[in-house]
Amino acid sequence: MASDQGIRESEPQSFFDLVFARLGVNLSKMGTSKLQRNGYLSKVYLMELIPNALLVLFGALVIWSASLTIPEASFLRHLLGIVLGLIVAAAMWKYDYSVFADKFTFLLVLDIVLMLLPAVPGLGYNAKGMTGWIQVPFIGMTFQPSEFAKIVTILLMASVVGTYNGKIDTLKDYLKLCGILCIPFVLILTQPDLGTGLIVLVLGASIIICGGAKARWVLITVGIIVVGAFAVVASSMTEGLPHILKQYQLNRLIVFVDPSVDPAGNGYNLQQAKIAVGSGGFFGKGIGHASQAGSGFLPEAHTDFVFALLAEEFGFLGSVFLLFLFGWMIIATVGLALRVDTPFAKLVCVGVAAMWTFQLLQNVGMCIGIMPITGIPLPFISFGSSSMMSQLLAAGLVQSVWRHRKKSG
Amino acid sequence: MSLSTIIIILLVILLLALAGLYVFYNRGDEKLQFDIGGQAPRASGGNDASAERTIRSRLIGLGLASLSVITVLFARLWSMQLVSKDEYTTQAESNRTRTISLAAPRGRILDRSGNEIVGNRPSLTVISKPEVADNAIEVQLLGNLIGMPAAAVRRKIQDQSEGAQSDRTVASDVSRRVVAYIGEHPYLFEGITVQERSARSYPYGKLAAHVVGYTGTVTREQLEESAKSEDEGAIVYETGDTVGQAGVEFQYENVLQGIRGEQSVHVDASGTVLEYSTSVEPQSGSDIVLTIDAPLQQAVEDSLADIINRIRSSVSKKCRAGSAIVMDVTNGEILAMASCPTYSPNIFVGGISNDDWSALQSEQSDNPLMNRAISGQYPSASTIKPFTTIAALDNGIANDKSEYDCTGWWTGFGEGSGQYCWEHKGHGHMNLRTGIIYSCDTVFYEIGKGFYESKNPEALQAKLKEWGLGELTGIDLPGESVGRIPDAEWKWNYYTSAADTDREWKGGDFTNLAIGQGDLLVTPIQMGCAYAGLATGGKVWRPHVLKSVRTRTGSGSVVDYDPQILREVVEDEKFRNIVIEGLKGVITEESEHIKRHFETLPVSVAAKSGTGERIGHNPTAWFISFAPADNAKYAVIVTIEEATWASTSSLYVNRDALGALYDAPDSIVPAMEGIDSIGD
């Protein structure tokens, strides 16, 4: 029943195996091809590595084009971020991820420390109105610990949910898991960084759901969250009640619902992003010809709104290529989750895949007006070393899962 | 959007089909399971395989969720980048395209021989964004650079008269050094730019200031009006445009104002021009050729100012104001029009300062912006007597045989309401002709009494109106006053707070009107037109300052002003002759003094003086002449306010104007005082 690579041949083929088989690609065979079986290549998960590498290259191209017109978008710094990220990823890949499976307490403490770092006097650094940055002493580089906290949270949630082995039977257990997830979520909200908080919430929830939570509880929880969110928004908009959301967050929501409310103010970014994307057309305007991003109409064109820049320069073709690469990478990660043995390994992959999916949805979605504006970077594309390093770390984690998967069934 | 909607629906169907496919491949034991329910808990060593299967189905669910996210994004991108591409492209273009309007040079204003009274010159202007006012250091630096106090610079920047959002003019006509310094230190002068603008220039200085008027920045009212205008080809103003605000600049704004050009440019988000695109050249405004003769205008202005100065420095300290008009009675052309005190139109260039504006509006300044030749309203005084005479002849109140006896004290309405003739000693035996020559009030009191006692007393007012008194002349300048011919109805309605007996029209009102005093008000231009009618035998041309319009673009064609007849008054030639003979006698018979002044002219002159009484003021001096007396070409109308010498002072200006016209200057230097008062 088991191959030497730990892939259970007898296991009923998954939906993806069947779909890919129809397309002439055999997912399971991919891992057991001659190329992978022998030599160094067998230690890397090509199905994830190829789209990931293409994304990094694509991102570098986009940032290089942005650097032509936006002085802040330093191409060299972007390359430095990639190099640092590759080092971190390689280290993660070499390292056996499974040692984290029973390090729940360590991970929790690490998570909390990362979240609290910016609050340490002398380390905290203000950027874009958030306190979520720290400045590394002596070096002077700034980075965002919450980016790394996302990865730690994945490991944390996977380690604790994994112990349930796919079945979370009692309400008490379920509530305990939700409570653990709330720790990093609430800490991030206090920074305040609603965007990262939402990512943590989504990836944690994905891990809990895939880890075997009862559907009924999940639905009830979602219901409570929806009602709670409405209550928060309504309270923030009503005179006299506590304003939990900041005014700018509220404005973003209002503008998301009706962009024409204030086209010069809060609606401006959204409007400009949509114009950039839409005017890109099928083939795009070409590198260096993006009038929206290149002439400063599109703010944050190299960071939060990088997708709008990409869509303007590379058009529908480039946008779809990006979606394709993400889709490939995410499905490959989910595919890996299907094939590895331990619940911890599966859930780590789930967390990474959920993170990428949500960040893709949020970042691309806000540029095209289907999600409210939040400061979430587009993985592997946006300018910013913290994001690049943490995303490559996540990729390294997936590769580590591949490399250190059980060799026998 | 309909196409994209269809595409989204198709994609949803595709997703459902994929889900169906999945169910198809997982039928039987491998059914989709999201929850296992009822299984033994992990702690009791439950079924491991089913737990595995739960994770498996949920992982597949996660994969499907990811795919559907990507599908939604794909569908939206399809709709935006393929279906609605043109709409967004249009918005992107309008984002980066700005249209800079290119100001068209304003037409020049020339005198009748083509001398440039108003021209254009380039002016280096410092422009500031409104926010600069908040930057104290920058304001101070700018003030030091252009030599203005910082407070003044800030006031200029805060001045919103050019529109709240528009850039502010800080200084005009700055030196090249200033321009170079600002250019070399852009970081010190953020928000400050230097533009080369076209400014009005006045080669003759103040010459004919009241005729040419001045320009200013378009006002909000004018902007709104031009935006509302539905006229084809009407000028649509933009904030900051220079428009005529007075005089010919205002009257012929549509001619002088050019048609702006447009330059499309591509800009970045901060408005910096990246590249130039298409352009439409501006079309210059047309030149205006005036009927004004610059040398004559200069002579008249100099004389008027000189005489007023002499009066002020000798006998009447309050004497500051007056006007003089020289017109061609054969076609209505205004050859010269002066008003005193005057102003320099140059102070309006680049925006008049608040201080200058208040100074021009103040009580002490005697309203220098007012063109007294057309807006000044005075009792006509004795200059009305020719028309009273004609009215009397016409209505049978008097005839060429009528005789009067002037004792200096007239008691036609009884001793209690007796009135003096201006000559208290009395003129003795008078007729209509000598009545005009000596301006004998008694003659005209009798005429006034005659009208009062006639069946149709207001025939007097009707005749005066027929000659155009109390009526607009329709001169092509803004701000003309209408004057007033009082009658019974007017008096009753005007003095509403007085007792009824005081509101009634009385005999004294007629005697006052007959000598041009009391409630009567006329303007110098009205009197000029009336005398022009006398001079030509009844035909009055509409007075005008426009001679022709010269286009500066294309063929440079010239359009001449087409003179119009304002009115034609038909009078018996015999009546007119009596009056003309009287007016000639004013020069030749009344006094040696007047005669000596006019002897040196190569032509005979007909004239009438007048002394308008104003309660609480020194009298207003009138002197109206036309020449040659028998075949008139020119009429000269002079008024001086607060003139103690009375009409003598206006006589000098009048004589100087005729001297300039006929190149025969007055050889007698005007004496300062002790002159016999000439006929009132």
HADDOCK unambig.tbl for C-alpha pairs under 7 A between the chains (distance, minus, plus):
assign (segid A and resid 15 and name CA) (segid B and resid 22 and name CA) 5.94 0.50 0.50
assign (segid A and resid 164 and name CA) (segid B and resid 42 and name CA) 6.74 0.50 0.50
assign (segid A and resid 165 and name CA) (segid B and resid 51 and name CA) 6.75 0.50 0.50
assign (segid A and resid 166 and name CA) (segid B and resid 51 and name CA) 4.86 0.50 0.50
assign (segid A and resid 166 and name CA) (segid B and resid 52 and name CA) 6.18 0.50 0.50
assign (segid A and resid 166 and name CA) (segid B and resid 54 and name CA) 6.56 0.50 0.50
assign (segid A and resid 166 and name CA) (segid B and resid 55 and name CA) 5.71 0.50 0.50
assign (segid A and resid 167 and name CA) (segid B and resid 42 and name CA) 6.77 0.50 0.50
assign (segid A and resid 167 and name CA) (segid B and resid 51 and name CA) 5.81 0.50 0.50
assign (segid A and resid 169 and name CA) (segid B and resid 41 and name CA) 6.07 0.50 0.50
assign (segid A and resid 210 and name CA) (segid B and resid 55 and name CA) 5.51 0.50 0.50
assign (segid A and resid 210 and name CA) (segid B and resid 58 and name CA) 5.20 0.50 0.50
assign (segid A and resid 210 and name CA) (segid B and resid 59 and name CA) 6.19 0.50 0.50
assign (segid A and resid 211 and name CA) (segid B and resid 55 and name CA) 6.14 0.50 0.50
assign (segid A and resid 212 and name CA) (segid B and resid 54 and name CA) 6.52 0.50 0.50
assign (segid A and resid 212 and name CA) (segid B and resid 55 and name CA) 6.32 0.50 0.50
assign (segid A and resid 214 and name CA) (segid B and resid 35 and name CA) 6.17 0.50 0.50
assign (segid A and resid 215 and name CA) (segid B and resid 35 and name CA) 6.40 0.50 0.50
assign (segid A and resid 275 and name CA) (segid B and resid 88 and name CA) 5.04 0.50 0.50
assign (segid A and resid 275 and name CA) (segid B and resid 91 and name CA) 6.59 0.50 0.50
assign (segid A and resid 275 and name CA) (segid B and resid 92 and name CA) 6.02 0.50 0.50
assign (segid A and resid 277 and name CA) (segid B and resid 81 and name CA) 6.62 0.50 0.50
assign (segid A and resid 278 and name CA) (segid B and resid 80 and name CA) 4.85 0.50 0.50
assign (segid A and resid 278 and name CA) (segid B and resid 81 and name CA) 4.52 0.50 0.50
assign (segid A and resid 278 and name CA) (segid B and resid 84 and name CA) 6.78 0.50 0.50
assign (segid A and resid 278 and name CA) (segid B and resid 85 and name CA) 5.19 0.50 0.50
assign (segid A and resid 278 and name CA) (segid B and resid 88 and name CA) 5.11 0.50 0.50
assign (segid A and resid 278 and name CA) (segid B and resid 89 and name CA) 6.96 0.50 0.50
assign (segid A and resid 279 and name CA) (segid B and resid 81 and name CA) 6.63 0.50 0.50
assign (segid A and resid 279 and name CA) (segid B and resid 85 and name CA) 5.40 0.50 0.50
assign (segid A and resid 279 and name CA) (segid B and resid 88 and name CA) 4.82 0.50 0.50
assign (segid A and resid 279 and name CA) (segid B and resid 89 and name CA) 4.29 0.50 0.50
assign (segid A and resid 279 and name CA) (segid B and resid 92 and name CA) 6.65 0.50 0.50
assign (segid A and resid 280 and name CA) (segid B and resid 81 and name CA) 6.28 0.50 0.50
assign (segid A and resid 281 and name CA) (segid B and resid 81 and name CA) 4.46 0.50 0.50
assign (segid A and resid 281 and name CA) (segid B and resid 82 and name CA) 5.73 0.50 0.50
assign (segid A and resid 281 and name CA) (segid B and resid 85 and name CA) 5.45 0.50 0.50
assign (segid A and resid 282 and name CA) (segid B and resid 81 and name CA) 6.21 0.50 0.50
assign (segid A and resid 282 and name CA) (segid B and resid 82 and name CA) 6.10 0.50 0.50
assign (segid A and resid 292 and name CA) (segid B and resid 92 and name CA) 6.69 0.50 0.50
assign (segid A and resid 295 and name CA) (segid B and resid 268 and name CA) 4.30 0.50 0.50
assign (segid A and resid 295 and name CA) (segid B and resid 269 and name CA) 5.80 0.50 0.50
assign (segid A and resid 296 and name CA) (segid B and resid 268 and name CA) 5.98 0.50 0.50
assign (segid A and resid 296 and name CA) (segid B and resid 269 and name CA) 4.91 0.50 0.50
assign (segid A and resid 297 and name CA) (segid B and resid 268 and name CA) 6.94 0.50 0.50
assign (segid A and resid 297 and name CA) (segid B and resid 269 and name CA) 4.80 0.50 0.50
assign (segid A and resid 316 and name CA) (segid B and resid 77 and name CA) 6.92 0.50 0.50
assign (segid A and resid 316 and name CA) (segid B and resid 81 and name CA) 5.92 0.50 0.50
assign (segid A and resid 320 and name CA) (segid B and resid 74 and name CA) 6.74 0.50 0.50
assign (segid A and resid 323 and name CA) (segid B and resid 70 and name CA) 6.38 0.50 0.50
assign (segid A and resid 327 and name CA) (segid B and resid 67 and name CA) 6.67 0.50 0.50
assign (segid A and resid 327 and name CA) (segid B and resid 70 and name CA) 6.87 0.50 0.50
assign (segid A and resid 331 and name CA) (segid B and resid 63 and name CA) 6.05 0.50 0.50
assign (segid A and resid 334 and name CA) (segid B and resid 59 and name CA) 6.59 0.50 0.50
assign (segid A and resid 334 and name CA) (segid B and resid 63 and name CA) 6.17 0.50 0.50
assign (segid A and resid 338 and name CA) (segid B and resid 56 and name CA) 6.23 0.50 0.50
assign (segid A and resid 338 and name CA) (segid B and resid 59 and name CA) 6.94 0.50 0.50
assign (segid A and resid 357 and name CA) (segid B and resid 66 and name CA) 5.78 0.50 0.50
assign (segid A and resid 361 and name CA) (segid B and resid 69 and name CA) 6.47 0.50 0.50
assign (segid A and resid 365 and name CA) (segid B and resid 73 and name CA) 6.89 0.50 0.50
